[in-house]
Amino acid sequence: MVKNAPFEPRWASAPGETISDRLHRHNLSLISFAQRMGSSPEKVNQLLSGEAKIDHDLAERLHRAIGGSARFWLNRDAQYRDDLRRLNVEHDRKAVKDWIQELPLHDMIKFAWIKHTSDKLDQAAECLRFFNSPNVDSWRNSYKSISDVVAFRTSDTFKSRPVLPLHGFARVK
């Protein structure tokens, strides 16, 4: 028996794609559509690209201009926003897992700066707490200037992995 799994594509489809299909079906130009909507062409372009969030008023105007219920347009936009959030989380997870490969985790655990966990995301959370950073991007912004001015020794015998200095953050027990 096949289990019903939720449909979670690795892409997000903006409501503007549905709107574009409706415009084509109704043979409406963007300018005519903007006039029907009582909006500027710039606002219509934001709607088509997914930049403009569909609220109740906009959903009602879409209903009157090209059909579909207001509820349909609100649900279409909500699904799009949910898909964007899910995709951003997936991207962030990969970025976090890649980031912790740059850190001297073994030493950080050995010196009891962080606790060892078997889950990579939990390990990354430990590291972010240690560095007092809310996320990897913030950490990179904080430490990039340091890594730009540091000259690292290199050796042919040993694979060099430049790691940003820990600034003597050793915790005293």
C-alpha positions in Angstrom: 0.0 0.0 0.0 1.3 3.4 -1.0 1.3 6.1 1.8 0.0 9.5 0.9 3.0 11.8 1.2 2.6 15.6 1.1 3.5 17.2 -2.3 6.6 19.2 -1.6 8.2 20.2 -4.8 11.7 21.7 -4.9 10.3 24.8 -6.6 7.7 27.5 -5.9 5.2 28.7 -8.3 4.2 32.4 -7.8 0.5 33.3 -8.2 1.7 35.5 -11.1 2.1 32.3 -13.2 -1.6 31.5 -12.8 -2.5 35.2 -13.5 -0.3 35.2 -16.6 -2.2 32.0 -17.8 -5.5 33.7 -17.2 -4.4 36.8 -19.0 -3.4 34.8 -22.0 -6.6 32.8 -21.9 -8.7 36.0 -21.7 -6.4 37.7 -24.3 -5.7 40.6 -21.9 -2.6 42.8 -22.1 -0.8 43.9 -19.0 -2.0 47.4 -19.4 -5.7 46.3 -19.8 -5.3 44.1 -16.7 -3.7 46.9 -14.7 -6.6 49.1 -15.6 -9.2 46.4 -14.6 -7.3 46.0 -11.3 -7.1 49.7 -10.7 -3.3 49.4 -10.4 -0.2 50.7 -12.0 1.8 48.5 -14.4 4.6 48.5 -11.9 2.2 47.0 -9.2 1.0 44.4 -11.7 4.6 43.4 -12.4 5.2 43.0 -8.7 2.1 40.8 -8.5 3.3 38.7 -11.5 6.8 38.2 -10.0 5.5 37.2 -6.6 6.9 40.2 -4.8 3.4 41.6 -4.0 1.5 39.6 -1.3 -2.1 38.9 -2.1 -4.3 40.3 0.6 -8.1 40.2 0.8 -8.6 43.4 -1.2 -6.2 42.3 -4.0 -7.9 38.8 -4.1 -11.3 40.5 -4.6 -9.9 42.6 -7.4 -8.3 39.6 -9.0 -11.7 37.8 -8.8 -13.5 40.6 -10.5 -10.7 41.1 -13.2 -9.9 37.6 -14.3 -12.1 35.2 -12.3 -11.3 32.6 -9.7 -12.7 33.2 -6.2 -11.0 35.5 -3.7 -10.5 32.4 -1.5 -8.6 30.7 -4.5 -6.3 33.7 -4.8 -5.6 33.9 -1.1 -4.9 30.2 -0.9 -2.7 30.4 -4.0 -0.6 33.1 -2.5 -0.4 31.3 0.9 0.8 28.1 -0.8 3.5 30.1 -2.6 4.7 31.8 0.5 4.8 28.4 2.4 6.8 26.8 -0.5 9.3 29.7 -0.4 9.7 29.3 3.4 10.2 25.5 3.1 12.7 26.0 0.3 14.7 28.6 2.3 14.8 26.2 5.2 16.2 23.4 3.0 18.8 25.8 1.6 19.7 27.0 5.1 20.1 23.4 6.3 22.6 22.6 3.6 24.5 25.9 4.2 24.7 25.1 7.9 25.9 21.6 7.3 28.6 22.9 5.0 29.6 25.6 7.4 30.3 23.3 10.3 32.8 21.5 8.1 34.9 24.7 8.1 35.1 24.7 11.9 37.6 22.8 14.2 34.7 20.8 15.8 36.9 18.2 17.2 39.0 20.7 19.1 36.0 22.8 20.1 34.4 19.6 21.7 37.8 18.5 23.2 38.2 21.9 24.9 34.5 21.7 26.1 33.6 24.9 24.3 30.6 23.1 22.8 28.8 19.8 23.5 29.1 16.9 21.1 25.9 15.9 19.4 25.4 13.4 16.7 23.0 15.5 14.7 24.7 18.0 12.4 22.0 20.7 12.8 22.2 20.4 16.6 26.0 20.6 16.3 25.7 23.8 14.3 23.3 25.3 16.8 25.9 24.6 19.5 28.5 26.4 17.4 26.2 29.4 16.8 25.5 29.6 20.6 29.3 29.5 21.2 29.9 32.3 18.8 26.8 34.2 20.0 25.5 34.4 16.4 21.9 34.0 15.4 22.8 32.4 12.0 25.6 31.4 9.7 25.3 34.6 7.6 25.7 36.8 10.7 28.7 34.7 11.8 30.3 35.1 8.4 29.7 38.9 8.5 31.2 39.1 12.0 34.3 37.1 11.2 35.0 37.8 7.5 37.0 41.0 8.3 39.3 38.9 10.6 39.9 36.2 8.0 40.7 38.8 5.4 43.6 40.2 7.3 45.1 37.0 8.7 48.0 35.3 7.0 48.0 31.6 7.5 51.0 29.3 7.5 51.0 26.6 4.9 52.7 23.3 4.4 53.0 20.8 1.6 52.8 18.0 4.2 49.5 19.0 5.6 46.2 20.0 4.1 45.5 23.6 5.2 42.0 24.5 6.2 42.0 28.1 7.3 39.6 28.4 10.2 38.8 31.8 11.7 40.4 32.5 15.1 38.3 31.7 18.1 39.6 34.7 20.0 40.4 32.8 23.2 36.8 31.9 23.8 37.7 29.0 26.0 35.1 28.7 28.7 36.3 28.4 32.3 34.6 25.6 34.3 
